[in-house]
Amino acid sequence: MNGYRDLRVALLGCGSVGAQVARLILDHGDELAARIGANLQLTGIAVRDIDAPRDVELPRELFTTDAEQLVLGADVVVELMGGIEPARSLILRAIEGGADVVTANKALIAAHGPELSEAAEQVGAQLSYEAAVAGAIPIIRPLRESLAGDHVTRVLGIVNGSTNYILDRMDRFGDSAEDAMRVAAELGYLEADPTLDVEGYDAAQKATILARIAFHTEVPVDSVYREGITRVTLAQVEAAKHAGYVIKLLAIAERLTAADGTEGVSARVYPALISRDHPLAAVHGGKNAVFVEAEAAGELMFYGAGAGGVETASAVLGDLVSAARRHVVGGPGIPGSAHADLPILPIGEVTTSYQIMLEVRDEAGVLATIAGILAQHGVSASSVEQSVPEGSRGTASLVIGTHRAREADLAATVEELRDSEAVTAVTSVLRLEGNS
């Protein structure tokens, strides 16, 4: 014996991440004990089916189907079941019993994070969820602790590896959206139902969590403006490349001042143009990255694996070690922070630059008409590029880059362009992000 006391750890779920967490606890017990000052005693692993095949061979006697009994008396509960229920009820029961909780459950934290944080704060427990956003990348703890004394102004990131893989193949290899999605599915990047990824729901849940921590404000997931990548075409990707941009699905949380002077928070997810000089443009394949802008610290970027059993288990173990050390040294857990209570601003208050692709009549006066429509809504063009596609019949293509404008003004502009006799189609509207 090493003379350390034991801390009881209950593990809920044994999928790809849970199995790796259990393996690391069992294989590196002595090393973890030396870091913590206590032994991590894995008291059990709650699963639905004890006999289900698993990637890691673990002692059969650890498995149980009685999750409720397992959490009783635990010092730390690690929840890796996923979903809302029974995970929420089990976490609340664990907290009521005085246990710290570590989870990677982004859906649960996005929907019930404030409730769970308040329950933990009432009893002095710690709720940790580093692995809920961007897998192995440490971003929750830096925002919550390292930058707690700073004034964060914007957080934007690539937080869904599946969509980044698809868009990256379209950009680097010229794949169509359909071909890129097929390859992503074959490699296991996409689930059988890819809606959660490609429609931006997964990224919106993570945007909620990032906004809540960065701006100390509750941001309900249904208040996050969301667009997925299903409408992104190879023609858009090629036009972006020609203009010096790459298209990325971004989760953005930003402190804004509305037109009436109200200071608030915007949380949004959509495919956006990023300059190829921006660090996020170099994030390839299924990797994730989060870019933070703060008044004192300046620009910071966190990059790495956003998924994977071993990688995500690393983040879970980091939270577990932190919770265990708190049990050794004493003191309450770090409380949730929602004291600012800033209003959530609608997408119309966002100000950024845009790229508008139009199909127009190839005749005199069209450019003047379009310029007039932009001017009428206070949107000014920074660049205009016209081309006449081979085989076109009396039409031309226009790519218009704009200076910074309010989303509401841009939306009104696009609506009038659609109604204009000079325009036969508005083929694309993309926002430009990453520029201060």
Backbone torsions as a table, in degrees:
resi	resn	phi	psi	omega
1	MET	NA	147.6	-178.0
2	ASN	-93.4	-0.2	177.2
3	GLY	85.4	-5.2	178.3
4	TYR	-81.3	152.0	173.1
5	ARG	-79.4	163.9	-178.2
6	ASP	-95.9	141.6	169.9
7	LEU	-115.2	127.6	-174.7
8	ARG	-85.9	125.3	-178.5
9	VAL	-116.4	123.5	176.0
10	ALA	-105.1	129.9	-179.0
11	LEU	-109.9	123.9	178.9
12	LEU	-107.4	108.2	-179.0
13	GLY	103.9	138.9	-179.2
14	CYS	-141.0	51.4	171.8
15	GLY	-80.1	-152.9	-175.8
16	SER	-62.8	-37.6	179.2
17	VAL	-78.0	-47.6	-178.3
18	GLY	-58.4	-41.1	179.9
19	ALA	-63.0	-39.0	180.0
20	GLN	-71.0	-35.9	176.5
21	VAL	-62.2	-46.3	178.7
22	ALA	-60.4	-43.5	-179.8
23	ARG	-61.1	-44.7	-178.1
24	LEU	-65.2	-39.0	177.9
25	ILE	-62.8	-43.5	-177.1
26	LEU	-74.2	-40.0	-175.3
27	ASP	-78.3	-27.4	-173.8
28	HIS	-119.3	31.0	-176.4
29	GLY	-56.1	-46.3	-177.6
30	ASP	-65.6	-42.7	179.9
31	GLU	-64.7	-43.3	178.7
32	LEU	-64.7	-39.1	179.2
33	ALA	-61.7	-39.8	180.0
34	ALA	-65.5	-34.6	179.1
35	ARG	-73.5	-36.3	-172.5
36	ILE	-88.9	-39.4	-170.3
37	GLY	89.3	20.5	177.7
38	ALA	-161.2	154.4	177.0
39	ASN	-85.3	134.9	172.6
40	LEU	-86.8	109.1	-179.7
41	GLN	-99.2	106.9	178.6
42	LEU	-74.4	104.5	-173.6
43	THR	-83.0	-19.2	179.3
44	GLY	172.6	163.6	179.1
45	ILE	-128.9	115.5	-179.3
46	ALA	-85.4	126.7	-179.8
47	VAL	-138.7	164.1	175.8
48	ARG	-79.0	-36.7	-175.9
49	ASP	-133.0	111.3	-177.9
50	ILE	-63.5	-31.8	-174.5
51	ASP	-92.5	4.5	-179.5
52	ALA	-63.8	143.8	178.1
53	PRO	-67.3	143.7	-178.8
54	ARG	-136.9	155.6	-177.0
55	ASP	-70.1	-25.4	-175.2
56	VAL	-119.4	134.7	177.4
57	GLU	-81.7	119.7	-177.5
58	LEU	-126.9	153.8	-179.2
59	PRO	-58.3	126.0	-176.6
60	ARG	-60.2	-31.9	-175.7
61	GLU	-67.7	-12.5	177.9
62	LEU	-77.5	-21.8	-171.7
63	PHE	-82.7	143.8	176.5
64	THR	-149.8	155.8	173.9
65	THR	-101.4	-1.1	-177.2
66	ASP	-98.8	80.9	-177.4
67	ALA	-66.5	-36.8	-178.0
68	GLU	-62.7	-41.4	179.0
69	GLN	-70.0	-34.4	-176.5
70	LEU	-64.5	-38.5	-175.6
71	VAL	-73.7	-19.4	-179.9
72	LEU	-67.3	127.5	178.1
73	GLY	82.8	-0.9	179.0
74	ALA	-75.1	145.7	173.5
75	ASP	-83.7	-37.6	177.4
76	VAL	-136.2	132.1	175.8
77	VAL	-111.6	127.2	177.9
78	VAL	-106.6	112.4	-176.7
79	GLU	-101.4	115.0	178.7
80	LEU	-131.9	31.6	-180.0
81	MET	-78.9	-36.2	-173.5
82	GLY	83.3	166.9	179.6
83	GLY	76.1	177.0	-177.0
84	ILE	-89.6	-55.1	177.9
85	GLU	-117.1	143.0	7.6
86	PRO	-86.7	9.6	-175.2
87	ALA	-57.3	-46.0	-178.1
88	ARG	-59.3	-48.6	-177.3
89	SER	-64.2	-38.8	-179.9
90	LEU	-67.9	-39.1	178.1
91	ILE	-65.4	-43.5	178.1
92	LEU	-61.6	-40.2	178.2
93	ARG	-64.4	-40.9	179.0
94	ALA	-63.4	-44.4	-179.2
95	ILE	-64.6	-42.1	178.4
96	GLU	-60.1	-29.2	177.4
97	GLY	-84.5	2.7	176.9
98	GLY	90.8	7.5	-178.7
99	ALA	-83.4	147.3	166.5
100	ASP	-77.8	155.0	-177.9
101	VAL	-129.0	134.0	172.6
102	VAL	-117.8	130.9	-179.7
103	THR	-141.8	154.2	172.6
104	ALA	-115.1	17.6	-169.6
105	ASN	-87.4	90.0	-175.9
106	LYS	-65.1	-37.8	179.9
107	ALA	-62.6	-42.0	-179.7
108	LEU	-68.2	-45.0	-179.3
109	ILE	-66.4	-38.4	178.5
110	ALA	-63.5	-40.2	-175.3
111	ALA	-86.3	-36.9	-172.0
112	HIS	-128.5	15.9	-179.4
113	GLY	-53.9	-47.5	179.8
114	PRO	-60.1	-42.2	179.2
115	GLU	-61.6	-45.7	-178.4
116	LEU	-68.7	-39.1	179.0
117	SER	-64.6	-40.6	179.2
118	GLU	-64.8	-41.4	178.2
119	ALA	-61.6	-41.9	179.4
120	ALA	-66.2	-41.6	-178.1
121	GLU	-64.0	-35.3	-178.0
122	GLN	-63.2	-30.9	-178.9
123	VAL	-108.2	4.9	179.2
124	GLY	75.7	21.0	179.5
125	ALA	-90.0	170.5	-178.5
126	GLN	-113.7	127.9	172.3
127	LEU	-110.2	118.4	-176.8
128	SER	-122.2	141.1	-176.8
129	TYR	-149.9	43.3	179.2
130	GLU	-54.9	-38.9	-175.1
131	ALA	-78.2	-2.7	-178.5
132	ALA	-75.2	-19.9	179.9
133	VAL	-129.1	122.5	172.2
134	ALA	65.0	30.4	169.0
135	GLY	53.5	-117.1	-174.1
136	ALA	-77.3	-11.1	-174.8
137	ILE	-74.9	125.4	175.6
138	PRO	-75.7	107.4	179.0
139	ILE	-131.7	-34.0	-179.9
140	ILE	-65.4	-50.2	-177.4
141	ARG	-64.5	-43.2	175.7
142	PRO	-58.8	-41.5	179.7
143	LEU	-68.3	-40.7	-174.5
144	ARG	-79.1	-30.9	-174.2
145	GLU	-117.7	-58.7	-173.2
146	SER	-63.2	-36.4	-178.0
147	LEU	-103.4	15.9	-176.9
148	ALA	-61.2	-28.1	-179.7
149	GLY	-93.7	0.5	-178.2
150	ASP	-100.1	175.5	179.0
151	HIS	-115.0	94.4	179.9
152	VAL	-72.9	131.9	-178.8
153	THR	-105.7	-31.1	-178.5
154	ARG	-157.3	142.2	172.5
155	VAL	-128.6	123.8	175.5
156	LEU	-137.5	142.4	-176.2
157	GLY	-161.9	164.2	171.0
158	ILE	-96.3	103.8	-171.7
159	VAL	-117.4	8.3	175.1
160	ASN	-129.4	108.8	-175.6
161	GLY	-68.3	-29.6	-178.5
162	SER	-63.6	-49.6	-179.5
163	THR	-69.5	-32.8	177.4
164	ASN	-65.6	-37.7	177.4
165	TYR	-62.1	-44.2	-179.1
166	ILE	-63.2	-51.4	-178.6
167	LEU	-64.9	-33.4	179.5
168	ASP	-67.3	-40.2	176.9
169	ARG	-64.6	-40.2	178.1
170	MET	-62.7	-39.3	-177.3
171	ASP	-75.8	-46.1	-172.5
172	ARG	-87.3	-30.4	-173.8
173	PHE	-117.8	-2.3	177.4
174	GLY	73.3	20.3	177.5
175	ASP	-67.3	147.0	168.7
176	SER	-70.9	164.5	178.8
177	ALA	-59.7	-40.8	-179.0
178	GLU	-64.5	-44.3	-179.6
179	ASP	-66.4	-41.1	-179.7
180	ALA	-64.6	-39.8	178.2
181	MET	-66.8	-37.8	179.0
182	ARG	-63.3	-44.5	179.0
183	VAL	-64.7	-41.7	179.1
184	ALA	-60.4	-41.0	179.2
185	ALA	-66.7	-41.5	180.0
186	GLU	-63.2	-32.6	-179.3
187	LEU	-87.8	-0.1	177.3
188	GLY	86.0	10.7	177.6
189	TYR	-73.1	-27.8	-176.9
190	LEU	-114.2	145.7	173.4
191	GLU	-76.7	171.6	176.8
192	ALA	-57.7	-38.3	172.0
193	ASP	-107.1	101.7	-172.6
194	PRO	-83.7	6.7	-173.8
195	THR	-55.5	-41.7	-178.0
196	LEU	-55.5	-37.6	-179.9
197	ASP	-82.3	-60.1	-168.0
198	VAL	-72.9	-20.7	177.0
199	GLU	-93.8	1.7	172.4
200	GLY	85.6	7.1	-179.0
201	TYR	-65.8	-42.6	179.3
202	ASP	-60.6	-46.4	-179.6
203	ALA	-65.5	-34.0	179.6
204	ALA	-66.2	-38.6	176.9
205	GLN	-61.6	-40.6	-179.6
206	LYS	-71.9	-34.4	176.3
207	ALA	-62.6	-37.8	177.0
208	THR	-58.6	-47.4	-177.5
209	ILE	-65.8	-44.7	-179.5
210	LEU	-63.8	-42.5	-179.2
211	ALA	-64.9	-41.0	-178.7
212	ARG	-60.7	-43.8	-177.0
213	ILE	-76.6	-41.9	-175.5
214	ALA	-68.0	-34.5	-172.0
215	PHE	-119.2	10.6	172.8
216	HIS	53.3	42.5	-174.8
217	THR	-141.6	137.7	176.7
218	GLU	-72.5	124.8	-178.2
219	VAL	-124.0	95.1	179.9
220	PRO	-58.8	144.7	-176.3
221	VAL	-63.5	-28.7	179.8
222	ASP	-77.0	-3.9	175.0
223	SER	-93.5	-3.3	179.6
224	VAL	-82.6	120.6	175.5
225	TYR	-67.9	134.1	-171.1
226	ARG	-137.5	129.7	166.9
227	GLU	-133.3	140.3	177.0
228	GLY	-95.0	-163.6	-176.5
229	ILE	-106.1	8.0	-172.9
230	THR	-66.8	-19.1	-179.9
231	ARG	-98.7	-0.3	179.2
232	VAL	-75.7	125.5	-177.8
233	THR	-109.5	163.1	176.9
234	LEU	-63.0	-32.6	177.8
235	ALA	-62.6	-39.5	176.9
236	GLN	-65.2	-42.0	-179.5
237	VAL	-62.9	-42.8	-179.8
238	GLU	-68.0	-38.4	177.8
239	ALA	-65.1	-39.0	177.5
240	ALA	-63.5	-43.2	179.9
241	LYS	-61.6	-42.4	-179.9
242	HIS	-61.3	-33.6	-178.3
243	ALA	-89.2	0.8	178.1
244	GLY	90.7	23.7	-179.0
245	TYR	-124.4	166.9	170.2
246	VAL	-130.8	148.3	-179.9
247	ILE	-95.7	128.0	177.5
248	LYS	-132.1	144.4	170.8
249	LEU	-80.6	116.7	-174.5
250	LEU	-112.8	140.3	165.5
251	ALA	-100.9	126.5	-173.0
252	ILE	-129.2	129.8	171.3
253	ALA	-125.0	127.1	-169.0
254	GLU	-144.7	141.9	172.5
255	ARG	-86.5	124.1	-174.2
256	LEU	-127.1	159.6	168.2
257	THR	-115.5	120.9	-177.3
258	ALA	-72.1	170.8	-178.4
259	ALA	-60.0	-29.6	179.8
260	ASP	-89.2	7.6	177.4
261	GLY	93.4	-3.5	179.6
262	THR	-71.2	128.9	175.1
263	GLU	-89.5	131.2	-178.5
264	GLY	-154.1	-165.6	-176.0
265	VAL	-123.4	138.1	171.6
266	SER	-114.3	132.6	173.4
267	ALA	-127.6	127.8	-173.5
268	ARG	-154.3	157.9	177.6
269	VAL	-136.8	126.5	175.3
270	TYR	-166.6	160.4	172.5
271	PRO	-71.4	133.7	-175.6
272	ALA	-139.5	159.0	174.6
273	LEU	-82.9	135.3	174.8
274	ILE	-126.3	131.7	176.6
275	SER	-58.9	142.4	179.7
276	ARG	-67.6	-9.9	174.1
277	ASP	-85.4	-13.4	-178.0
278	HIS	-77.9	141.6	-179.2
279	PRO	-55.6	-32.6	-179.1
280	LEU	-67.4	-21.9	179.7
281	ALA	-67.2	-23.4	-177.6
282	ALA	-90.6	9.2	179.0
283	VAL	-87.6	108.4	-173.1
284	HIS	-108.0	167.6	175.2
285	GLY	59.0	-139.4	-177.8
286	GLY	-93.2	16.0	-178.8
287	LYS	-73.2	159.8	174.7
288	ASN	-116.8	158.7	173.3
289	ALA	-158.0	143.2	177.4
290	VAL	-125.6	129.1	-176.9
291	PHE	-110.6	123.1	-176.1
292	VAL	-115.7	134.7	175.4
293	GLU	-117.5	124.8	-179.1
294	ALA	-134.7	152.8	-174.6
295	GLU	-61.3	-47.2	-176.2
296	ALA	-88.2	-46.5	-175.8
297	ALA	-74.3	-21.7	-177.9
298	GLY	80.7	-139.2	-176.4
299	GLU	-98.9	129.4	179.6
300	LEU	-129.8	143.6	176.2
301	MET	-131.3	135.9	179.1
302	PHE	-117.0	123.9	-170.8
303	TYR	-133.2	143.4	175.1
304	GLY	164.4	-160.7	-178.2
305	ALA	-76.4	127.5	-179.3
306	GLY	-94.5	-2.6	-178.7
307	ALA	-156.5	-177.6	-179.4
308	GLY	107.4	140.6	-175.8
309	GLY	-60.1	-54.3	-177.5
310	VAL	-67.2	-42.1	-176.9
311	GLU	-64.0	-47.7	-179.9
312	THR	-67.4	-34.9	176.9
313	ALA	-59.3	-31.6	178.0
314	SER	-60.2	-43.9	179.0
315	ALA	-67.3	-39.2	178.5
316	VAL	-62.4	-44.5	179.9
317	LEU	-64.2	-35.0	176.7
318	GLY	-60.5	-44.7	176.8
319	ASP	-65.9	-38.6	-179.2
320	LEU	-64.2	-44.6	178.6
321	VAL	-61.9	-43.1	179.5
322	SER	-61.2	-44.5	179.3
323	ALA	-65.1	-41.0	-179.1
324	ALA	-65.3	-40.9	179.3
325	ARG	-64.6	-33.2	176.8
326	ARG	-63.1	-36.9	177.0
327	HIS	-64.5	-32.6	-178.3
328	VAL	-75.9	-46.3	-174.3
329	VAL	-90.4	-17.3	179.5
330	GLY	87.5	176.7	-179.9
331	GLY	100.1	155.5	-178.7
332	PRO	-73.8	162.7	176.1
333	GLY	-71.4	163.2	177.8
334	ILE	-71.7	122.3	-176.6
335	PRO	-73.6	158.4	171.4
336	GLY	-68.0	158.2	-175.7
337	SER	-126.6	107.6	177.0
338	ALA	-135.8	31.9	-171.4
339	HIS	-75.2	-22.7	-175.0
340	ALA	-72.1	-39.5	176.7
341	ASP	52.0	47.4	178.9
342	LEU	-73.6	149.0	177.1
343	PRO	-68.7	149.6	176.2
344	ILE	-88.9	117.0	-176.6
345	LEU	-86.6	143.6	179.7
346	PRO	-71.6	163.8	-177.8
347	ILE	-58.9	-28.1	-178.8
348	GLY	-62.5	-19.4	-179.5
349	GLU	-88.2	-7.4	-179.6
350	VAL	-70.2	139.7	177.0
351	THR	-119.3	123.4	177.1
352	THR	-158.6	-177.1	176.6
353	SER	-98.5	163.6	-173.6
354	TYR	-138.6	158.0	168.4
355	GLN	-122.5	121.3	-178.0
356	ILE	-114.5	125.8	176.8
357	MET	-107.6	126.9	-177.0
358	LEU	-126.0	151.0	164.8
359	GLU	-108.4	122.3	-172.3
360	VAL	-126.7	165.1	174.4
361	ARG	-69.6	134.7	-179.2
362	ASP	-88.2	77.6	-178.1
363	GLU	-151.1	164.3	-177.0
364	ALA	-63.4	143.7	174.7
365	GLY	91.2	-9.7	-176.9
366	VAL	-65.6	-45.6	-178.5
367	LEU	-62.4	-38.3	178.7
368	ALA	-65.4	-38.8	178.4
369	THR	-62.8	-45.7	-178.6
370	ILE	-66.5	-41.5	178.0
371	ALA	-61.2	-37.2	178.5
372	GLY	-65.2	-39.3	178.8
373	ILE	-65.1	-43.6	178.4
374	LEU	-61.6	-46.2	-177.0
375	ALA	-63.5	-36.9	-178.7
376	GLN	-59.5	-30.1	-177.7
377	HIS	-105.5	11.9	176.4
378	GLY	74.1	23.4	178.3
379	VAL	-107.7	123.4	-178.4
380	SER	-110.7	142.7	-178.9
381	ALA	-84.2	136.1	174.0
382	SER	-98.4	-22.7	178.5
383	SER	-157.8	148.6	175.8
384	VAL	-138.6	126.2	178.4
385	GLU	-126.5	124.7	-177.9
386	GLN	-114.7	140.9	175.2
387	SER	-145.2	154.6	177.6
388	VAL	-115.0	103.5	-178.3
389	PRO	-60.1	145.3	179.0
390	GLU	-61.0	131.4	178.0
391	GLY	86.8	1.1	179.5
392	SER	-71.0	150.3	-178.4
393	ARG	-114.7	87.6	176.0
394	GLY	76.0	16.9	178.4
395	THR	-126.8	158.8	176.9
396	ALA	-134.9	160.9	177.3
397	SER	-104.9	136.3	176.9
398	LEU	-121.7	135.1	171.4
399	VAL	-118.6	114.6	-175.9
400	ILE	-110.9	123.6	171.0
401	GLY	-97.6	138.1	-177.7
402	THR	-112.5	159.0	165.9
403	HIS	-74.3	175.5	-178.6
404	ARG	-61.5	136.7	-178.6
405	ALA	-149.3	157.8	175.6
406	ARG	-71.6	142.1	179.8
407	GLU	-56.8	-40.0	-179.2
408	ALA	-62.2	-40.0	178.9
409	ASP	-69.0	-38.9	178.6
410	LEU	-65.0	-42.1	179.9
411	ALA	-61.7	-41.9	177.8
412	ALA	-64.8	-37.6	177.8
413	THR	-62.2	-48.2	-178.5
414	VAL	-62.9	-38.7	179.3
415	GLU	-62.4	-42.5	179.2
416	GLU	-70.6	-34.8	176.0
417	LEU	-61.5	-40.8	178.8
418	ARG	-61.2	-34.4	-177.4
419	ASP	-85.1	-10.4	-176.1
420	SER	-73.4	139.2	177.1
421	GLU	-67.9	-20.4	-179.9
422	ALA	-75.6	-19.5	-176.0
423	VAL	-108.0	125.8	177.6
424	THR	-91.5	-23.3	177.1
425	ALA	-165.9	140.7	166.7
426	VAL	-95.7	106.5	-171.2
427	THR	-89.9	-19.1	-178.2
428	SER	-166.5	140.0	170.0
429	VAL	-134.7	117.1	179.1
430	LEU	-126.6	143.5	178.0
431	ARG	-90.2	151.5	176.9
432	LEU	-105.4	120.5	-178.8
433	GLU	-121.0	166.5	176.8
434	GLY	93.5	-6.1	175.8
435	ASN	-100.6	132.6	-177.4
436	SER	-73.8	NA	NA
